[in-house]
């Protein structure tokens, strides 16, 4: 099942005795996200920049406000070619080790915090709609309240997107994912069916979000223009339904962290399963070839011909 351990600050410390060195390193993350770590001014000032394909969409949903909240004093003008930059002065770090660990964790979660903005907006919108809905009965509730808020689209990959919609009783998160091969689609269906079956079968998982899988766009996306049709049957949709118990202030941080990595988790396990099956097939083939080689007679007779055309047998 799709489980995660709670996020904890890594056990890292800034080495006081080590002399600072120059850095100029580009790191690629999942979903085409790129980081640039450099020391353009001095060895004691580390510039960390991030480039996200959908950053303009994230800004529309409040990403700039979230990043300013998390990295306020460290924010600098974005490096050319990147969307957001922070600078860390090694000579002006927090005094307490706990504060240093917290800073390290924030820097490690730069992508997570940028992607969290639309989820936070949806969770806040859910709380507002739920409060308004509590004043009405199901029959007297206004139509707009029943329909919920807008569908926020995050086109974080070339042909794939995340769609988030808040309602008065839930938040729906939909992943569109492309399967280039028929075997990937089969593996994906098996995995997602296990999500559904395990939720019914295991008592401790019955409070998990509801998971739905279909090859056609869900009803929540009917009004979304320009849905990408990569090809007949290539795009599938995975829907997570988050209920009020998943949207409490105590759980929202970890839930946002976990759900936005689902696509990478999902496709990683498809590739890992295919690699495992191919390894087993190669091993089984090698075993069969070994059996065949052992079954071959030691003194194999072969026919040869003389110059006159007569044949005779020789033993190897």
C-alpha positions as CSV (number, residue, x, y, z in Angstrom):
1,X,0.0,0.0,0.0
2,X,0.9,3.7,-0.4
3,X,2.4,4.5,3.0
4,X,5.0,7.0,4.2
5,X,7.0,7.5,7.4
6,X,6.6,10.8,9.1
7,X,8.9,13.5,7.8
8,X,11.9,14.1,10.1
9,X,14.8,16.5,9.9
10,X,17.9,14.7,8.6
11,X,20.7,14.3,11.1
12,X,23.1,16.7,9.5
13,X,25.3,19.3,11.0
14,X,27.3,22.2,9.5
15,X,31.0,21.4,10.0
16,X,32.7,24.4,11.6
17,X,36.2,23.1,11.0
18,X,35.8,22.4,7.2
19,X,36.8,25.2,5.0
20,X,34.0,26.4,2.5
21,X,34.4,25.4,-1.1
22,X,33.1,26.6,-4.4
23,X,29.9,24.9,-5.6
24,X,28.3,24.9,-9.1
25,X,26.1,21.9,-9.3
26,X,22.8,21.3,-11.3
27,X,20.6,18.6,-10.0
28,X,17.5,17.2,-11.7
29,X,14.6,15.9,-9.8
30,X,11.4,14.1,-10.7
31,X,8.9,15.8,-13.0
32,X,11.5,17.8,-14.8
33,X,12.3,20.0,-11.8
34,X,15.9,21.4,-11.8
35,X,17.9,22.7,-8.9
36,X,21.1,24.8,-9.1
37,X,23.4,25.0,-6.2
38,X,26.2,27.6,-6.6
39,X,28.4,30.1,-4.8
40,X,28.5,33.0,-7.2
41,X,29.5,35.7,-4.7
42,X,31.7,33.9,-2.2
43,X,32.3,30.4,-0.8
44,X,30.3,31.1,2.3
45,X,27.1,32.2,0.5
46,X,25.2,29.3,-1.1
47,X,22.6,30.2,-3.7
48,X,19.9,27.6,-4.2
49,X,17.6,28.0,-7.2
50,X,14.7,25.9,-8.5
51,X,13.0,25.7,-11.9
52,X,9.5,24.1,-12.1
53,X,7.6,23.7,-15.4
54,X,4.3,24.8,-13.9
55,X,5.6,27.6,-11.6
56,X,3.4,30.2,-13.3
57,X,0.3,28.1,-12.5
58,X,1.5,27.6,-8.9
59,X,1.9,31.4,-8.5
60,X,-1.7,31.8,-9.5
61,X,-2.7,29.5,-6.6
62,X,-0.5,31.3,-4.0
63,X,2.9,29.7,-4.3
64,X,4.7,33.0,-3.9
65,X,3.0,33.6,-0.5
66,X,3.8,30.0,0.7
67,X,7.4,30.4,-0.3
68,X,7.7,33.8,1.4
69,X,6.2,32.3,4.5
70,X,8.7,29.4,4.6
71,X,11.9,31.2,3.4
72,X,11.2,34.9,4.1
73,X,14.7,36.2,5.2
74,X,16.6,33.9,2.7
75,X,14.8,34.9,-0.5
76,X,16.8,36.8,-3.2
77,X,16.0,37.7,-6.7
78,X,15.5,34.6,-8.9
79,X,18.6,33.5,-10.8
80,X,18.3,33.8,-14.6
81,X,16.7,30.7,-16.0
82,X,15.1,29.7,-12.7
83,X,11.8,30.6,-10.9
84,X,12.8,31.0,-7.3
85,X,16.1,31.4,-5.4
86,X,17.2,31.5,-1.8
87,X,20.7,32.3,-0.4
88,X,22.2,30.8,2.7
89,X,25.1,32.7,4.5
90,X,27.2,30.1,6.3
91,X,28.6,32.8,8.5
92,X,25.1,33.9,9.7
93,X,23.4,30.6,10.6
94,X,21.0,30.1,13.5
95,X,22.8,29.4,16.8
96,X,20.7,26.5,18.0
97,X,21.3,23.1,16.3
98,X,17.5,22.5,16.2
99,X,17.0,25.7,14.2
100,X,19.8,24.5,11.8
101,X,18.1,21.2,11.3
102,X,14.8,22.9,10.6
103,X,16.6,25.1,8.0
104,X,18.1,22.0,6.3
105,X,14.7,20.4,6.1
106,X,13.1,23.5,4.6
107,X,15.8,23.7,1.9
108,X,15.2,20.0,1.2
109,X,11.5,20.6,0.8
110,X,11.8,23.5,-1.6
111,X,9.9,21.7,-4.4
112,X,7.3,20.3,-1.9
113,X,6.6,23.8,-0.6
114,X,6.2,25.2,-4.1
115,X,3.8,22.5,-5.1
116,X,1.9,22.7,-1.8
117,X,0.2,26.1,-2.6
118,X,-2.9,24.7,-4.6
119,X,-3.4,22.0,-2.0
120,X,-3.4,24.5,0.9
121,X,-5.8,26.7,-1.0
122,X,-8.1,23.7,-1.6
123,X,-8.0,22.8,2.1
124,X,-8.8,26.3,3.1
125,X,-11.6,26.5,0.6
126,X,-13.0,23.2,2.0
127,X,-13.1,24.7,5.5
128,X,-14.9,27.8,4.3
129,X,-17.5,25.8,2.3
130,X,-18.0,23.4,5.1
131,X,-18.7,26.3,7.5
132,X,-21.2,27.8,5.1
133,X,-22.9,24.4,4.4
134,X,-23.4,23.9,8.2
135,X,-26.0,26.8,8.1
136,X,-28.2,25.0,5.5
137,X,-29.9,21.7,5.1
138,X,-29.2,19.5,2.1
139,X,-32.4,20.8,0.4
140,X,-31.9,24.5,1.1
141,X,-28.1,24.7,0.3
142,X,-27.3,27.0,-2.7
143,X,-26.4,25.3,-5.9
144,X,-23.0,26.8,-6.1
145,X,-22.2,25.4,-2.7
146,X,-23.1,21.9,-3.8
147,X,-21.0,22.2,-6.9
148,X,-17.9,23.3,-4.9
149,X,-15.0,25.5,-5.8
150,X,-13.0,25.8,-9.0
151,X,-10.9,23.0,-10.4
152,X,-7.2,24.0,-10.1
153,X,-5.0,22.5,-12.8
154,X,-1.3,21.9,-12.3
155,X,0.4,20.9,-15.6
156,X,3.6,19.7,-13.9
157,X,4.6,17.3,-16.7
158,X,4.5,17.5,-20.5
159,X,1.2,15.5,-21.0
160,X,0.1,15.0,-17.4
161,X,-1.6,17.2,-14.8
162,X,-2.9,17.3,-11.2
163,X,-6.5,18.6,-10.8
164,X,-7.7,19.7,-7.3
165,X,-11.2,20.6,-6.4
166,X,-12.6,21.5,-3.0
167,X,-16.2,20.8,-2.0
168,X,-18.1,21.3,1.3
169,X,-17.6,17.7,2.3
170,X,-14.4,16.6,0.5
171,X,-11.3,17.6,-1.5
172,X,-10.8,15.7,-4.8
173,X,-7.3,15.2,-6.2
174,X,-7.1,13.8,-9.7
175,X,-3.9,12.6,-11.4
176,X,-3.9,12.2,-15.2
177,X,-1.1,9.8,-16.1
178,X,0.1,8.5,-19.5
179,X,0.7,4.8,-20.2
180,X,2.8,4.4,-23.3
181,X,2.7,0.6,-23.1
182,X,-0.2,-1.8,-22.7
183,X,1.8,-3.7,-20.0
184,X,2.1,-0.5,-17.9
185,X,-1.6,0.0,-18.1
186,X,-2.2,-3.6,-16.9
187,X,0.3,-3.2,-14.0
188,X,-1.3,0.1,-13.1
189,X,-4.8,-1.4,-13.0
190,X,-3.6,-4.2,-10.8
191,X,-1.9,-1.9,-8.3
192,X,-4.8,0.5,-8.1
193,X,-7.2,-2.4,-7.6
194,X,-5.1,-3.5,-4.7
195,X,-5.6,0.1,-3.2
196,X,-9.4,-0.5,-3.3
197,X,-9.3,-4.1,-2.1
198,X,-6.9,-3.5,0.8
199,X,-9.0,-0.6,2.0
200,X,-12.0,-3.0,2.2
201,X,-10.0,-5.9,3.6
202,X,-7.7,-4.3,6.2
203,X,-9.5,-2.6,9.1
204,X,-6.7,-0.2,9.8
205,X,-6.8,1.1,6.2
206,X,-10.5,1.8,6.1
207,X,-9.8,5.5,7.1
208,X,-7.5,5.9,4.1
209,X,-8.6,8.1,1.2
210,X,-10.9,6.6,-1.4
211,X,-9.0,5.7,-4.7
212,X,-10.7,5.5,-8.1
213,X,-9.2,4.5,-11.4
214,X,-10.7,5.1,-14.9
215,X,-9.7,5.7,-18.5
216,X,-12.2,8.5,-19.1
217,X,-12.1,11.9,-17.5
218,X,-14.0,12.0,-14.2
219,X,-17.2,14.0,-13.8
220,X,-15.2,16.7,-11.9
221,X,-13.3,17.5,-15.1
222,X,-16.3,17.9,-17.4
223,X,-15.9,21.7,-17.4
224,X,-12.1,21.7,-17.8
225,X,-11.1,22.9,-21.3
226,X,-8.4,21.4,-23.3
227,X,-8.0,18.1,-21.6
228,X,-5.0,16.5,-23.3
229,X,-5.8,13.4,-25.3
230,X,-2.4,11.8,-25.9
231,X,-3.9,8.8,-27.7
232,X,-6.7,6.3,-27.5
233,X,-6.4,4.6,-24.1
234,X,-3.0,6.2,-23.2
235,X,-4.3,8.6,-20.6
236,X,-5.8,7.3,-17.4
237,X,-7.1,9.1,-14.3
238,X,-6.4,8.3,-10.7
239,X,-8.8,10.0,-8.2
240,X,-8.1,10.5,-4.5
241,X,-11.1,11.6,-2.4
242,X,-10.0,13.3,0.8
243,X,-12.7,13.4,3.5
244,X,-12.9,15.8,6.4
245,X,-10.8,13.4,8.6
246,X,-7.9,13.9,6.2
247,X,-8.2,17.7,6.1
248,X,-7.7,18.5,9.7
249,X,-5.0,21.1,10.6
250,X,-3.0,18.3,12.3
251,X,-2.9,16.1,9.2
252,X,-2.8,18.5,6.3
253,X,1.0,19.0,6.2
254,X,1.8,15.3,5.9
255,X,-1.1,14.6,3.6
256,X,0.0,17.4,1.2
257,X,3.6,16.0,1.3
258,X,2.5,12.5,0.5
259,X,-0.1,12.9,-2.1
260,X,1.9,15.2,-4.4
261,X,4.5,12.4,-4.8
262,X,2.0,9.7,-5.8
263,X,2.7,9.8,-9.5
264,X,6.4,9.1,-9.0
265,X,5.6,6.4,-6.4
266,X,3.1,4.8,-8.8
267,X,5.3,4.6,-11.9
268,X,8.4,3.6,-9.9
269,X,6.6,0.5,-8.7
270,X,5.4,-0.3,-12.2
271,X,9.0,-0.2,-13.5
272,X,10.3,-2.1,-10.5
273,X,7.8,-4.9,-11.0
274,X,8.6,-5.2,-14.7
275,X,12.3,-5.3,-13.9
276,X,11.7,-8.0,-11.3
277,X,9.6,-10.1,-13.7
278,X,12.3,-9.8,-16.4
279,X,15.0,-10.9,-14.0
280,X,13.0,-13.9,-13.1
281,X,12.4,-14.7,-16.7
282,X,16.1,-14.5,-17.6
283,X,17.0,-16.7,-14.6
284,X,14.4,-19.3,-15.7
285,X,15.7,-19.2,-19.2
286,X,19.2,-19.7,-18.0
287,X,18.0,-22.7,-15.9
288,X,16.3,-24.3,-18.9
289,X,19.4,-23.8,-21.1
290,X,21.5,-25.4,-18.4
291,X,19.2,-28.5,-18.3
292,X,19.4,-28.8,-22.1
293,X,23.1,-28.6,-22.1
294,X,23.3,-31.3,-19.5
295,X,21.0,-33.5,-21.6
296,X,23.2,-33.4,-24.7
297,X,25.1,-36.8,-25.3
298,X,28.8,-36.7,-24.5
299,X,29.8,-38.7,-27.6
300,X,27.8,-37.0,-30.3
301,X,27.9,-38.7,-33.6
302,X,28.3,-36.5,-36.7
303,X,28.1,-37.3,-40.4
304,X,30.9,-36.4,-42.8
305,X,31.3,-36.8,-46.5
306,X,34.3,-37.9,-48.5
307,X,35.3,-36.3,-51.8
308,X,33.5,-39.1,-53.7
309,X,30.2,-38.4,-51.9
310,X,30.3,-41.3,-49.5
311,X,29.2,-40.6,-45.9
312,X,30.5,-41.9,-42.7
313,X,30.0,-41.2,-39.0
314,X,32.6,-39.9,-36.6
315,X,32.4,-39.4,-32.8
316,X,33.4,-36.2,-31.2
